[in-house]
């Protein structure tokens, strides 16, 4: 088994980019489902909508958590 220091781990920038892509895809699907939901004979299961909203929330949390910190300028 490899030591923990030898393992590969993605950078915060890569994780943020992956979360942004996931957020945009899940939000796009949710937006495209809105007209279907407004029809009287809607064929979309409510759990699909709840799942997409949960995915959007999870990806948004990931973007906020893994966002790289901006460099601090030393003006003093």
C-alpha positions in Angstrom: 0.0 0.0 0.0 1.4 3.4 -1.0 2.0 6.0 1.7 -0.5 8.8 1.9 2.0 11.4 0.5 2.5 9.5 -2.7 -1.2 9.5 -3.7 -2.5 11.7 -6.4 -5.1 14.3 -5.4 -6.7 16.8 -7.7 -6.0 20.5 -7.3 -8.7 22.8 -5.8 -8.9 24.5 -9.2 -9.7 21.2 -11.0 -12.3 20.4 -8.3 -13.9 23.9 -8.7 -14.0 23.5 -12.5 -15.6 20.1 -12.2 -18.2 21.4 -9.8 -18.9 24.4 -12.1 -19.5 22.0 -15.1 -21.7 19.7 -13.0 -23.7 22.7 -11.7 -24.2 24.1 -15.2 -25.3 20.7 -16.6 -27.7 19.9 -13.7 -29.2 23.4 -13.7 -29.6 23.3 -17.5 -31.6 20.0 -17.2 -33.7 21.5 -14.5 -34.4 24.6 -16.5 -35.4 22.5 -19.5 -37.8 20.5 -17.4 -39.8 23.6 -16.2 -42.1 23.7 -19.3 -42.8 20.0 -18.9 -43.7 20.5 -15.2 -46.2 23.3 -16.1 -48.3 21.1 -18.4 -51.4 19.5 -17.0 -50.3 16.0 -18.0 -46.8 16.3 -16.5 -44.8 13.1 -16.9 -41.8 14.0 -14.7 -41.5 12.3 -11.3 -41.2 14.7 -8.4 -38.1 12.9 -7.2 -36.3 13.8 -10.4 -36.9 17.5 -9.7 -35.8 17.1 -6.0 -32.7 15.2 -7.1 -31.7 17.8 -9.6 -32.2 20.6 -7.0 -30.1 18.6 -4.6 -27.4 18.1 -7.2 -27.4 21.9 -7.9 -27.0 22.6 -4.2 -24.2 20.0 -3.8 -22.3 21.4 -6.8 -22.8 25.0 -5.5 -21.4 23.9 -2.1 -18.4 22.3 -3.8 -17.7 25.4 -5.8 -17.7 27.5 -2.7 -15.7 25.0 -0.7 -12.9 24.3 -3.2 -12.6 27.8 -4.6 -8.9 28.8 -4.7 -8.1 31.7 -2.5 -7.1 34.9 -4.2 -3.5 36.0 -3.6 -3.2 38.6 -0.8 -1.4 41.8 -1.7 0.9 43.2 0.9 0.2 46.9 0.8 1.5 47.7 4.3 
